Amino acid sequence: MKKTFKLIILIFFAIILIYFLKTNFTEYNLEKSINACIVAQKRTSETFDLEKAKKYCDEQVRKQKEDY
């Protein structure tokens, strides 16, 4: 009985940890992708506007995430 209770607690803790890590790192990865897109826009554009690049990259990265 005691061994089963420990196993259930461990599984419950693991599920909570996985959920936390998934939500936390998903946003982190999106921000890194957006920043990489902005850098690419800066390198390839003759006239660079930071706000336009942020908006464009944010839309494109989130669109690709939804399609995937």
C-alpha positions in Angstrom: 0.0 0.0 0.0 2.7 2.4 1.0 4.8 1.6 -2.2 1.7 2.2 -4.4 1.0 5.5 -2.8 4.6 6.6 -3.4 4.4 5.6 -7.0 1.1 7.5 -7.5 2.7 10.6 -5.9 5.7 10.3 -8.2 3.6 10.0 -11.3 1.5 12.9 -10.3 4.6 15.0 -9.7 6.1 14.0 -13.0 3.0 15.0 -14.9 2.9 18.4 -13.2 6.7 18.9 -14.0 6.2 17.9 -17.7 3.3 20.3 -18.0 5.2 23.2 -16.5 8.3 22.6 -18.6 6.2 22.3 -21.8 4.4 25.6 -21.2 7.5 27.4 -20.0 9.9 26.3 -22.8 7.3 26.7 -25.6 7.1 30.4 -25.1 10.9 30.6 -24.8 11.4 28.8 -28.1 8.9 31.1 -29.8 10.8 34.1 -28.6 14.1 32.7 -29.8 12.6 31.9 -33.2 11.1 35.5 -33.5 14.5 37.0 -32.5 16.3 34.9 -35.2 13.7 36.0 -37.8 14.3 39.7 -36.8 18.1 39.2 -37.2 17.6 37.7 -40.6 15.3 40.5 -41.6 17.9 43.0 -40.5 20.7 41.3 -42.5 18.6 41.0 -45.7 16.8 44.3 -45.7 18.2 47.6 -47.1 15.8 49.7 -44.9 15.2 48.1 -41.6 12.3 49.0 -39.3 12.4 47.1 -36.0 8.7 47.4 -35.2 7.6 46.2 -38.7 10.1 43.3 -38.5 8.9 42.3 -35.0 5.3 42.3 -36.2 6.0 40.4 -39.4 8.2 37.8 -37.6 5.7 37.3 -34.8 2.9 36.7 -37.3 5.0 34.3 -39.4 6.4 32.2 -36.5 3.0 31.9 -34.8 1.4 31.0 -38.2 4.0 28.3 -38.8 3.4 26.9 -35.3 -0.3 26.6 -35.9 0.2 24.9 -39.2 2.7 22.5 -37.7 
